[in-house]
């Protein structure tokens, strides 16, 4: 039995080391990146049981991802290997904290061939939460149908569906993205968009106002991520702003939103009040920005506690 199941593509990430601009770079670091596995790793480090559903190529990159994710304590029994399609790649240029450029090489990847037959209903029905993003349905028609089917199975078995739109404009047209993401909102219990994503869907930039269209489409809880300002949450019965955690400077913002989702779900699994779960989400998201990499800054329980309560502020631990 898993606390959380997630479905989506993970890729190998190459980041220039010698110089930020890829055209001049001669050396690259190699890491794993993917919104869904970022969330899974964040949850596993905080002590929760997590399962990942996906496909990888039967290649060295696929083995690298599988070993990395498994090494973080995530159940990978539902990850299939396909010898006919490659593992996806992407390159990330960090020119500075406000200028991150991503180039995908994921068309025709193994994960884009996800089919409804790849889903094990018995695996889903015993989970507490299903986490999905708007990235997976953008990969292909079959991936879209797979995610929608998984969401419907979760609802059938009273598994809470948690949806992060994670808009990727490079993957599909705005019209199709808006249609599919709105459909997914209606199949979700909890939705966690960034403010720009909420504006994209419902043409409104006020967090309090833009929350209403989400709730009107049937979800129980909407949480608007506001970056360094924190977050705004709203349900039928309660709402409020939760301040963010200040950090000295942002080193790499990639993965902060996924850290936010992991922190929030961890709080819900630990049965915290909603406002406290959002506070934990803010903390994990802030911590992720302090380290280069898509998931490397995600904390364990002790690190999170120290950060939230500002304990042990010794400059150098000897």
C-alpha atoms as one frame of an Amber mdcrd trajectory, in Angstrom:
protein
   0.000   0.000   0.000   1.355   3.397  -1.015   0.644   6.743   0.597   0.991
   8.431  -2.795   1.182   7.176  -6.369   2.378   9.401  -9.173   2.576   8.931
 -12.941   4.820  10.745 -15.364   8.048  10.983 -17.301  11.497  11.406 -15.818
  14.415  12.389 -18.003  18.162  12.694 -17.801  19.115  16.354 -17.326  22.353
  17.782 -18.664  23.480  21.151 -17.282  26.557  23.060 -18.476  29.296  23.184
 -15.865  32.108  25.051 -17.596  29.994  28.030 -18.640  26.233  28.691 -18.446
  25.597  29.096 -22.182  25.266  25.756 -23.931  26.872  26.940 -27.161  30.184
  27.403 -25.346  29.922  24.616 -22.761  32.379  21.737 -22.925  31.410  19.882
 -19.759  27.984  18.992 -18.381  26.627  17.561 -15.149  24.174  14.669 -15.427
  21.129  14.400 -13.150  17.559  13.117 -13.079  14.628  15.474 -13.650  10.872
  15.090 -13.779   8.097  16.837 -11.887   6.443  13.633 -10.741   9.613  11.985
  -9.466  10.639  15.258  -7.817   7.430  15.073  -5.785   7.944  11.373  -5.119
  11.507  11.908  -3.881  10.413  14.813  -1.692   7.747  12.648  -0.070  10.045
   9.646   0.378  12.661  11.792   2.121   9.957  12.959   4.514   9.137   9.385
   5.467   6.213   8.472   3.204   5.621   5.452   0.966   5.494   6.436  -2.697
   5.020   4.545  -5.956   5.898   5.741  -9.457   4.173   4.638 -12.679   6.088
   5.280 -15.903   8.014   3.930 -18.879  11.723   4.173 -19.577  13.834   3.122
 -22.508  15.786  -0.084 -22.143  18.972   1.934 -22.359  21.713   3.209 -20.069
  19.854   6.444 -19.335  16.746   4.466 -18.347  18.809   2.307 -16.009  20.372
   5.415 -14.481  16.958   6.958 -13.774  15.516   3.715 -12.418  18.468   3.178
 -10.084  18.340   6.779  -8.871  14.619   6.769  -8.139  14.746   3.335  -6.531
  17.701   4.496  -4.449  15.515   7.253  -2.978  13.199   4.590  -1.560  10.428
   4.831  -4.182   8.552   1.758  -5.386   9.319   1.285  -9.094   7.437  -1.970
  -9.621   5.068  -0.193 -12.028   7.833   1.219 -14.242   8.141  -0.604 -17.566
  11.180  -0.731 -19.854  10.725  -0.474 -23.620  13.534  -1.532 -25.997  11.939
   0.248 -28.967  11.801   3.794 -27.596  14.488   5.876 -25.846  14.567   7.546
 -22.467  13.867  11.293 -22.719  16.560  13.926 -22.224  16.655  17.638 -21.568
  19.289  20.325 -21.287  19.058  23.119 -18.714  20.929  26.416 -18.962  21.074
  28.379 -15.702  22.246  31.757 -17.010  21.079  33.254 -13.728  18.233  32.613
 -11.271  15.758  34.606 -13.362  16.849  33.166 -16.717  16.517  29.385 -16.877
  16.329  27.904 -20.373  15.212  24.337 -21.027  15.543  22.365 -24.265  13.608
  19.075 -24.442  14.614  15.974 -26.389  11.649  13.840 -25.424   9.549  13.421
 -28.590   9.008   9.710 -29.202  10.319   8.808 -25.760   9.306   5.614 -23.973
   7.113   7.561 -21.549   5.167   9.092 -24.437   3.978   5.568 -25.316   2.150
   5.099 -21.991  -1.114   3.228 -22.582  -4.184   2.590 -20.460  -3.104  -1.078
 -20.396  -0.045   0.000 -18.411  -2.255   0.823 -15.415  -2.820  -1.721 -12.648
  -6.136  -0.831 -11.000  -5.296  -2.910  -7.935  -2.163  -0.824  -7.409  -4.161
   2.408  -7.430  -7.103   1.446  -5.260  -5.134   0.992  -2.032  -3.320   4.349
  -2.211  -4.297   7.444  -0.233  -3.443  10.001  -2.927  -2.838  10.012  -6.674
  -0.569  12.834  -7.850  -0.740  13.903 -11.509   0.522  16.856 -13.527  -0.418
  18.521 -16.777   2.884  17.425 -18.324   2.073  13.762 -18.938  -1.095  14.302
 -21.033   0.903  16.686 -23.255   3.295  13.915 -24.306   0.877  12.055 -26.617
  -2.765  11.111 -27.081  -2.155   7.718 -25.466  -0.456   9.355 -22.463  -3.426
  11.728 -22.159  -5.915   8.844 -22.113  -3.742   6.979 -19.599  -3.682   9.866
 -17.123  -7.415  10.520 -17.456  -8.128   6.821 -16.944  -5.915   6.782 -13.862
  -7.694   9.804 -12.397 -11.086   8.208 -12.960  -9.965   4.954 -11.343  -8.715
   6.899  -8.335 -12.052   8.652  -7.964 -13.809   5.282  -8.294 -11.840   3.941
  -5.305 -12.057   7.139  -3.194  -8.369   7.876  -3.675  -7.810  11.645  -3.456
  -6.562  13.131  -6.731  -3.954  15.886  -6.421  -3.313  17.881  -9.603  -0.485
  20.295 -10.356  -1.090  21.845 -13.809   2.649  22.313 -14.435   1.989  24.074
 -17.728   4.612  23.309 -20.396   3.881  25.584 -23.344   6.558  23.960 -25.516
   4.711  20.636 -25.499   1.329  21.608 -26.982  -0.894  24.424 -28.225  -2.432
  26.845 -25.751  -5.939  25.892 -26.825  -5.391  22.174 -26.258  -3.547  22.806
 -22.997  -6.378  24.926 -21.655  -9.004  22.332 -22.653  -7.188  19.355 -21.140
  -6.046  21.092 -17.964  -9.575  22.323 -17.288 -10.836  18.768 -17.794  -8.297
  17.543 -15.254  -9.377  20.164 -12.721 -12.880  18.666 -12.802 -11.446  15.212
 -12.003  -9.353  16.436  -9.071  -9.904  16.835  -5.339  -6.957  19.175  -4.750
  -5.452  21.529  -7.348  -2.150  23.389  -6.845  -1.517  25.849  -9.686   0.963
  28.656  -9.814  -0.607  32.088 -10.201   0.437  32.290 -13.871  -1.171  28.886
 -14.537  -4.379  29.941 -12.796  -4.422  33.093 -14.931  -3.811  30.994 -18.059
  -6.839  28.827 -17.269  -9.313  31.416 -16.005  -7.959  34.834 -17.007  -7.660
  36.218 -13.490  -4.594  37.228 -11.461  -6.162  37.831  -8.050  -5.596  34.661
  -5.978  -8.858  35.040  -4.082 -10.930  35.496  -7.237  -9.209  32.910  -9.409
  -9.733  30.199  -6.777 -13.491  30.238  -7.339 -13.503  28.786 -10.891 -11.481
  25.829  -9.635 -13.918  25.156  -6.803 -16.878  25.646  -9.134 -15.578  22.782
 -11.288 -15.763  20.340  -8.399 -12.419  20.268  -6.623 -12.476  20.524  -2.831
  -9.301  22.524  -2.269  -7.322  24.968  -4.383  -3.898  26.246  -3.392  -2.358
  29.053  -5.432   1.446  29.030  -5.332   2.785  32.579  -5.066   6.525  31.937
  -5.109   8.500  33.863  -2.499   5.266  35.444  -1.228   3.958  32.047  -0.087
   0.559  30.684  -1.047  -3.186  31.261  -0.870  -5.555  28.400  -0.091  -9.312
  28.146  -0.370 -11.987  25.538   0.297 -15.725  25.783   0.725 -15.250  26.578
   4.418 -11.883  28.277   4.865  -9.298  30.381   3.089  -6.179  32.385   3.793
  -2.673  33.483   2.866   0.369  31.691   4.250   3.616  33.639   4.093   6.643
  32.178   2.393  10.069  31.543   3.931  12.737  34.086   2.993  15.991  32.716
   1.563  19.318  34.563   1.081  19.172  34.118  -2.704  17.673  31.750  -5.225
  20.293  29.435  -6.705  18.046  27.258  -8.910  14.249  27.683  -8.958  13.589
  24.491 -10.907  11.765  21.953  -8.757  10.546  24.477  -6.178   6.918  23.972
  -7.202   7.346  20.208  -6.967   8.888  20.627  -3.530   5.846  22.682  -2.579
   3.538  19.824  -3.614   5.644  17.270  -1.745   5.611  19.386   1.399   1.872
  19.904   1.185   1.087  16.230   0.674   3.433  15.327   3.519   1.478  17.663
   5.782  -1.819  16.138   4.724  -0.498  12.618   5.294   0.666  13.702   8.751
  -2.870  15.030   9.337  -1.819  18.627   9.852  -4.428  21.388   9.613  -4.670
  22.692   6.053  -2.909  25.963   6.871   0.000  24.109   8.478   0.283  21.776
   5.482   0.559  24.845   3.232   3.198  26.290   5.555   5.220  23.080   5.249
   4.785  23.293   1.472   6.243  26.810   1.472   9.215  25.622   3.481  10.074
  22.682   1.240   9.694  24.804  -1.883  12.029  27.436  -0.457  14.621  24.842
   0.505  14.687  23.384  -2.990  15.702  26.764  -4.459  18.915  26.714  -2.431
  20.574  23.856  -4.303  21.304  23.258  -7.994  19.278  20.403  -9.428  15.646
  19.450  -9.860  15.318  17.567  -6.552  18.663  17.675  -4.789  17.584  20.362
  -2.312  14.537  18.482  -1.035  14.940  17.915   2.725  14.543  15.014   5.068
  12.476  15.390   8.240  15.322  16.717  10.397  16.460  19.270   7.817  12.912
  20.481   7.311  12.371  20.897  11.052  15.617  22.857  11.402  14.696  25.144
   8.506  11.133  25.826   9.619  12.109  26.589  13.178  15.552  28.077  12.426
  17.416  25.708  14.710  21.162  25.137  14.946  22.302  28.164  12.979  25.980
  27.279  13.181  27.887  28.483  10.106  30.165  25.459   9.929  29.344  22.057
  11.437  32.600  20.473  12.585
